[in-house]
């Protein structure tokens, strides 16, 4: 019996890793936060997540197959992640039609117009989110009240919103803290905010899972959070009545979500660990600057997008340690 | 804490199926094809012709320059013809066909198995004997050993490193040699130390061979200046630059040779061959080859005469299993896939690996997701994703700037890439082109 043998260059073995496995691990890491969002915001949260995911997958499929005329790659899991992250970044009771527009912009503009996965400069979910924020500012900043027994019809401000409004009006910090959740509350997720950002603990849990599975490394999340905490601490120490403690800055708003799930997006972050530390520090500085001195209460989305633009530059100048360099 | 190299590295499954299998002698074939170019450097020039009778150990092709070496007959019989046959590279190479008759060896060879410890410590005489015996690097690189033992002007060797790492999955020929011929290897080391005029030698062995580590650690005490170091199991620990880094802490500079940091590295198989050449007047004409694979009925470590067809080794191991996808000469990370099983065993053939269909085919290539795993595993600290892109786009000056010539072609990048991108394929292409550019610049 004569066999035909495969003849291809070495190496002849391959690790078990695939793009799809990596993407799905990120999805699993987001499930705890997703479940919490349903618990706290009710079925609205699930509904808007499903809309986001379905819209992302559908737009990717249609654009790839009929406009770009390439084989659709919706199986790789990246559009699924974009959908969930989009949902995580909006109020749980966002109108469905706004989410669909957001998904179209995220996938169509943020990803496919650059050439598809791997070629995009900006985090697609953030592109969609910022587009929605700027186009529909009222809807995107009307936060439902988070409570243990599901959603209320009332709307409320997020902790960062309370802080920004209060401090801009000249209210000293000591008067504001009664309106803010406790530290434990912020850690666990008993506060208002966008769908996925409220529970720092569950987001951290997801982050630890991704660290264990080697999907992310510690460099980006730690450098972002450390930079935000450090700069916030400096200002707080100088003037504790005009600046809130770093604990609020670390545990509220989109910092955890951004630092763990959005800034760590492989495609749009630097390729070396030193580059990643620079990237994270940049995000931290821009975030805290917008929070303290800018018009918006939250700055992490803009910070990540701005630093995404610097990633190619960072990759150009920051090289890995070479063998035999010195 | 086990010593290791600091930058990069991967952990492929070890699959050392034959680690416990003692070396068996493969019966003599009925004919052999001995290529005259089994080494780096100029091929040897045949000195026999059709009809000549030859004996085992007789020179059948002579070294044609300094970086070249002799080829000896591994069998006794009649020269059928001097002709061409495709070797593991796929290209036809010149060699000598010999019909085997009997097993008569040249008289000079001492066939006794007693250990001989004494030898003439004159460095030049030793190197000359090694050169005459046609010894080349048997880890697979096949660099003529006598060239390595003569440092360039102005450079001096400080330490001899013996490579007992065998980091490729599946391969165990070095392991078995260390277990079965430890004394011969140690004497071989003392011979090499005298040739290089060094007082210190270190044997590096990966930690997945505890029996070899224990045995050699015990026995090396009988010899002056020889130490054994256990190394962390990580591919490619057996790469000479990585071995030097792990054992001595020094990094061979980019574009430089190990001698630049005072080190000379030799494989244990080469060391054993040196022993046989200097103490028993036996030139290099046979070697241990591991025949293995998950579906191979009888995976083994075989002592094989050079020039034997690989088909006979596979037969001895139980034949080609159903649904074999690839036959590889060497290990799974750096070996060559064979188009036919009829290629001859040469001085650098460390193994024959049969891989099943499901594992043989490559996965579909997907876009790069910039996960940087390739960067984190490259033992030379390069950026494979970037080198692939510039090689593909044929921007060779950028490739050179980004040190593409430092690549040791270990395959760690292609192994780890989740998108199954053919990183090493393009880097090899880029290296070839940049090498050409560099050579034409020198002219």
Interface residues (C-beta under 8 A of the other chain):
Chain A: X3 X5 X6 X7 X8 X9 X10 X11 X12 X13 X14 X15 X17 X18 X19 X21 X22 X73 X76 X78 X116 X117 X118 X119 X266 X267 X268 X269 X271 X272 X319 X320 X321 X322 X323 X324 X325 X326
Chain B: X7 X10 X12 X90 X169 X241 X245 X251 X252 X253 X254 X256 X320 X324 X325 X326 X327 X328 X330 X332 X333 X334 X335 X336 X337 X338 X339 X340 X353 X355 X359 X360 X361 X362 X363 X366 X367 X368 X369 X370 X371 X372 X373 X375 X378 X379 X380 X381 X382 X383 X385 X403 X406 X409 X411 X414 X415 X416 X417 X418 X419 X420 X422 X424 X425 X428
